[in-house]
C-alpha cells in the first residue's frame, strides 16, 4: 500500500475506489504543477472529502446507506467539477447540522474558503476537530486554507499536526517546503522537500522524486542527497 492510500479502508466499494484513484491522481498533478494552491484559489482540493463521505455515513439501513452515499457523491462531485461552490455551501448549510452526520465538514469548509469566507471555514473545521481530534484530513484542510491566505505560520502549525499524526504522508512536507521557500528559509525548505523525496522514493513515485529533487537543486545545486535520488530516478526510467 502506498503512502497515498493511508486511511483508505480495505473492502471499499468500486465507486469509492474510483474516487480515491482520482484523489491520488490529483496529488500527482499538485506536485507536477508546482504550487497549485497559490495558482488555483477557486479550486481547492475536494476529492479527498468526497471519498471521506463514503467512509463516514451512519444511516441505519445498509442499502439506504449505499444509495444515500451515491446521491451525495453525484451531487457534490458535479458541483465540484463545475466549481459551483454556492451549491456545495447550500448543501452544507442544509446537511451539516450540529453533528455533521454525513461528514461533509471538509468539503463545506473548502467551498466556504473558495468563496472567501475564511473565518467561517476555519470555524467549521475547528468545530469538527473538537469532535474528531484524530482526523488528520481536518488539519490538512486547515493548513491548505491558511496557505492560500498567506497565513504561513498558521499553515505550518496545521501541517505539523498532520505530520505528527501521519508521518508517512508526504503532502504536508511538500507544502511546508514551499512555504519555507517563499519566506526565504532555504535550509528548512530543503529539509522538508527531502523528507518528502524519501517517502516518494520508498513508494515508487518517480515523477515526484524528480520534481522535488530539482526543486532542492534549484536552491542548493551541491546537495548530494538530491543528486543521488535524481540519478536513481533517471536510471529507473531507462
C-alpha positions as CSV (number, residue, x, y, z in Angstrom):
1,X,0.0,0.0,0.0
2,X,1.4,3.4,-0.9
3,X,1.5,6.3,1.5
4,X,-1.2,8.0,-0.5
5,X,-3.6,5.2,0.5
6,X,-3.2,5.6,4.2
7,X,-6.6,5.8,5.7
8,X,-8.3,4.2,2.7
9,X,-10.5,1.4,4.1
10,X,-10.0,-2.1,2.7
11,X,-13.1,-3.7,1.2
12,X,-14.3,-0.4,-0.2
13,X,-16.8,-0.2,-3.0
14,X,-15.8,0.2,-6.7
15,X,-17.1,3.7,-6.8
16,X,-15.2,4.6,-3.6
17,X,-12.0,3.2,-5.3
18,X,-12.6,5.4,-8.3
19,X,-12.9,8.4,-6.1
20,X,-9.7,7.5,-4.3
21,X,-7.9,6.9,-7.6
22,X,-8.9,10.4,-8.7
23,X,-7.6,11.8,-5.5
24,X,-4.2,10.1,-5.9
25,X,-4.1,11.3,-9.5
26,X,-4.8,14.8,-8.3
27,X,-2.0,14.6,-5.8
28,X,0.4,13.9,-8.7
29,X,-1.0,16.9,-10.5
30,X,-0.4,19.1,-7.5
31,X,3.3,18.3,-7.2
32,X,3.9,18.2,-11.0
33,X,2.4,21.7,-11.4
34,X,4.3,23.2,-8.6
35,X,2.5,25.4,-6.1
36,X,-1.0,24.7,-7.3
37,X,-2.8,26.1,-4.2
38,X,-1.4,29.5,-4.9
39,X,-2.4,29.4,-8.6
40,X,-5.9,28.0,-8.1
41,X,-7.6,29.7,-5.2
42,X,-11.0,28.8,-6.6
43,X,-10.2,25.1,-7.0
44,X,-9.2,23.9,-3.5
45,X,-8.8,20.1,-3.3
46,X,-12.1,18.5,-2.6
47,X,-11.8,14.9,-3.9
48,X,-10.5,13.6,-0.6
49,X,-13.6,14.9,1.0
50,X,-15.8,13.0,-1.4
51,X,-14.0,9.8,-0.5
52,X,-14.5,10.5,3.2
53,X,-18.2,10.9,2.7
54,X,-18.3,7.2,1.7
55,X,-16.5,6.1,4.8
56,X,-18.5,8.0,7.3
57,X,-22.3,8.0,6.7
58,X,-24.2,6.5,9.5
59,X,-27.6,5.5,8.1
60,X,-29.2,2.6,9.9
61,X,-30.2,0.7,6.8
62,X,-27.2,-0.7,4.8
63,X,-29.0,-0.5,1.4
64,X,-30.2,3.0,2.3
65,X,-26.7,4.0,3.3
66,X,-25.2,3.0,0.0
67,X,-27.9,4.8,-2.0
68,X,-27.5,7.9,0.1
69,X,-23.8,7.9,-0.3
70,X,-24.1,7.7,-4.1
71,X,-26.6,10.6,-4.1
72,X,-24.2,12.7,-2.1
73,X,-21.3,11.9,-4.3
74,X,-23.1,12.6,-7.5
75,X,-24.4,16.0,-6.3
76,X,-21.2,17.1,-4.7
77,X,-19.0,15.8,-7.5
78,X,-21.0,17.6,-10.1
79,X,-20.8,20.8,-8.1
80,X,-17.1,20.4,-7.7
81,X,-16.5,19.7,-11.4
82,X,-18.4,22.9,-12.2
83,X,-16.8,25.0,-9.5
84,X,-20.3,25.5,-8.1
85,X,-19.2,26.5,-4.6
86,X,-22.5,28.1,-3.8
87,X,-24.3,24.8,-4.3
88,X,-21.8,23.0,-2.1
89,X,-22.4,25.6,0.6
90,X,-26.1,25.3,0.3
91,X,-25.9,21.6,0.7
92,X,-23.6,22.1,3.6
93,X,-25.9,24.6,5.3
94,X,-28.7,22.0,4.9
95,X,-27.0,18.8,5.8
96,X,-24.1,19.6,8.2
97,X,-26.3,20.3,11.3
98,X,-24.9,20.1,14.8
99,X,-23.1,16.8,14.5
100,X,-22.4,16.7,10.7
101,X,-23.9,13.2,10.3
102,X,-22.7,12.9,6.7
103,X,-19.2,14.1,7.5
104,X,-19.1,16.8,4.9
105,X,-17.3,19.4,7.0
106,X,-14.1,19.3,4.9
107,X,-15.9,19.8,1.6
108,X,-18.1,22.5,3.1
109,X,-15.1,24.4,4.6
110,X,-13.2,24.2,1.3
111,X,-16.2,25.6,-0.6
112,X,-16.5,28.4,2.0
113,X,-12.8,29.2,1.6
114,X,-13.1,29.3,-2.2
115,X,-15.8,31.9,-1.7
116,X,-13.6,34.0,0.6
117,X,-15.5,33.0,3.8
118,X,-12.2,32.1,5.5
119,X,-13.2,32.7,9.1
120,X,-16.4,30.6,8.8
121,X,-14.4,27.9,7.0
122,X,-11.9,27.7,9.9
123,X,-14.7,27.7,12.5
124,X,-16.4,24.8,10.7
125,X,-13.1,22.8,10.8
126,X,-12.4,23.7,14.4
127,X,-15.8,22.5,15.5
128,X,-15.2,19.2,13.7
129,X,-11.8,18.9,15.2
130,X,-13.3,19.2,18.6
131,X,-15.3,16.1,17.9
132,X,-12.7,14.2,15.8
133,X,-9.3,15.3,17.0
134,X,-7.6,12.3,15.3
135,X,-8.8,13.2,11.8
136,X,-5.7,14.4,10.1
137,X,-7.6,15.5,7.0
138,X,-9.2,18.2,9.1
139,X,-5.8,19.6,10.0
140,X,-4.6,19.2,6.4
141,X,-7.6,21.3,5.2
142,X,-6.9,24.0,7.7
143,X,-3.3,24.1,6.5
144,X,-4.4,24.4,2.9
145,X,-6.8,27.3,3.7
146,X,-4.2,29.1,5.7
147,X,-1.7,28.5,2.9
148,X,-3.8,30.1,0.2
149,X,-4.4,33.1,2.5
150,X,-0.7,33.6,3.0
151,X,-1.1,32.8,6.8
152,X,2.1,30.8,6.7
153,X,2.7,30.4,10.4
154,X,-0.8,29.0,10.9
155,X,-0.4,26.7,7.9
156,X,2.8,25.3,9.3
157,X,1.2,24.6,12.6
158,X,-1.6,22.7,10.9
159,X,0.8,20.8,8.6
160,X,3.0,19.9,11.6
161,X,-0.1,18.3,13.2
162,X,-0.7,16.2,10.1
163,X,3.0,15.1,10.2
164,X,2.7,14.2,13.8
165,X,-0.4,12.1,13.2
166,X,0.6,10.7,9.8
167,X,4.4,10.9,9.4
168,X,4.4,8.7,6.2
169,X,2.0,11.1,4.4
170,X,4.3,13.2,2.1
171,X,2.0,16.0,1.2
172,X,2.4,18.3,4.2
173,X,6.2,18.0,3.9
174,X,5.9,19.3,0.3
175,X,3.7,22.2,1.3
176,X,5.9,23.2,4.2
177,X,8.9,23.1,1.8
178,X,7.0,25.5,-0.5
179,X,6.2,27.8,2.4
180,X,9.8,27.9,3.7
181,X,10.9,28.6,0.1
182,X,8.5,31.6,-0.1
183,X,9.7,33.1,3.2
184,X,13.3,32.6,2.5
185,X,14.1,29.8,4.9
186,X,16.1,27.8,2.4
187,X,17.6,25.1,4.7
188,X,14.2,24.3,6.2
189,X,12.7,24.1,2.7
190,X,15.4,21.6,1.7
191,X,14.8,19.5,4.8
192,X,11.1,19.3,4.2
193,X,11.5,18.6,0.5
194,X,14.0,15.8,1.1
195,X,11.7,14.2,3.7
196,X,9.0,14.1,1.0
197,X,11.5,12.8,-1.5
198,X,12.4,9.8,0.7
199,X,8.7,8.9,1.1
200,X,8.0,9.2,-2.6
201,X,11.1,7.2,-3.4
202,X,10.1,4.4,-1.0
203,X,6.8,4.1,-2.7
204,X,7.9,4.3,-6.3
205,X,6.6,7.8,-7.2
206,X,9.5,8.6,-9.6
207,X,8.0,11.8,-11.1
208,X,7.5,13.3,-7.7
209,X,11.1,12.4,-6.7
210,X,12.4,14.1,-9.8
211,X,10.3,17.2,-9.3
212,X,11.3,17.7,-5.7
213,X,15.0,16.9,-6.3
214,X,15.0,19.6,-9.0
215,X,13.4,22.0,-6.5
216,X,16.1,21.2,-3.9
217,X,18.9,21.6,-6.5
218,X,17.5,24.9,-7.6
219,X,18.0,26.1,-4.0
220,X,21.3,24.2,-3.4
221,X,23.0,22.9,-6.6
222,X,25.5,21.0,-4.5
223,X,23.0,18.9,-2.5
224,X,24.5,15.4,-2.6
225,X,21.4,13.5,-1.5
226,X,19.1,15.2,-4.0
227,X,21.6,14.4,-6.8
228,X,21.7,10.8,-5.7
229,X,17.9,10.4,-5.7
230,X,17.7,12.1,-9.1
231,X,20.2,9.8,-10.6
232,X,18.4,6.8,-9.2
233,X,15.1,8.1,-10.6
234,X,16.7,8.6,-14.1
235,X,18.2,5.1,-14.1
236,X,14.9,3.5,-13.1
237,X,13.2,5.2,-16.1
238,X,15.8,3.9,-18.7
